[in-house]
């Protein structure tokens, strides 16, 4: 039995639309009759595509283990009896033209005190394939404006209800735009304006000019020697934010699934806009260092964008820091994002050592049953029943075929002193 935590995030195509969903959400969507596909590894050349989900299985509460990687600190929560692609020797062939795919049972994975040398490794994809338009410069600029808001902005909501007098005024505005009052009020939204906290360097580097190219902003308001506030009541900007994000402060704002269906340039713009607003580029190490409020949904958005755009993202240890305005301590998250990979990769995949395997208690567990890509007598059938999590892990589905193939493999199976199979890699 292969069981993953209900909180496991997956990229999925649901009724032709891309998004990120938890396994539990996919379970519910499947029961409602939606057509679901997930990303998979197609062959030994590293080609990636999408495979149809035939079923989503619930296993109820199961004891799970968290497998955390040594370099990126990304993790997966899985049951100890699950079959998983893992390696204790070379991942790729000598010429690196094909993947020597091998499997083991999660409970047999080797973990020592020296993860970078001796521990078993798991496979991560460098990129999740999406079939969306390329987009253009304008798409990138709209994405940049959205990403910059995620990093530096919040929304201010209207505090007062409309009076008869204000409604009469708004009715006149609606008439000027050829709208009925109700349509105009809906178009206005409940948001009064968007507010951005910016610095002097944001003007010097041209970031604010990108925003002002498409959206109207009021005159900047100076709040410190190098700090300013920018406000925009431009409905086009407010609607962009409302259409593609949820939440309105640094603690709760995050992306909606709609962003993954627009264009590549739009997604690139979101990432670049966020890094421009809330990251420091380390030239010596070639990565962006991100320091953010403990908003795990937004942190995950950055992981998902990295997996789509092919960036290498590493999670760091967080810390409590004192706010200069309130003198209270708040927990902050740290991560780094590099647009270049400075470690061994091949065929669109990276091999990474395991740092630790820890019990995380009982959680509701699910898994997928995938439609096989190849008949069982095809040598490529070893690639049946595999899919990528949104964190990039290559894992296997709920069917028993894969586990049986591992246990009956012609590969030598080391035997422990008690006579039980110990490891298959």
Protein Blocks (a to p, Z undefined) as FASTA:
>chain_A
ZZddfklccdddeehiacdddfklmmmmmmnopacdddddfbfnopacddddfbdcdebj
adddddddfklopacdddfkbccdddfbdfbdfkopaccdddddfklpccdfblmlmmcc
ddddfbdcddddebifklmmmmmmmmmmmmmgccdddfbdcdfklmmmmmmmmmmnopaf
klmmmmnopafbdcddddfklmmnommmmmmmmpccdddddfbfkbccdddfbfklmmmm
mmmggcjbfklgccdfklmmmbmklmmmmmmmmmmmmcccdfknopacddddddfklmmm
mmmmmmmnopacddddddddddfklopacddddddddfbdcbdceehiacdddfbdcdeb
jadddddddddfbdfklmklmmgoiacdfkopacddfbfklmmmmmmpcbdcdddfkopa
fbdZZ
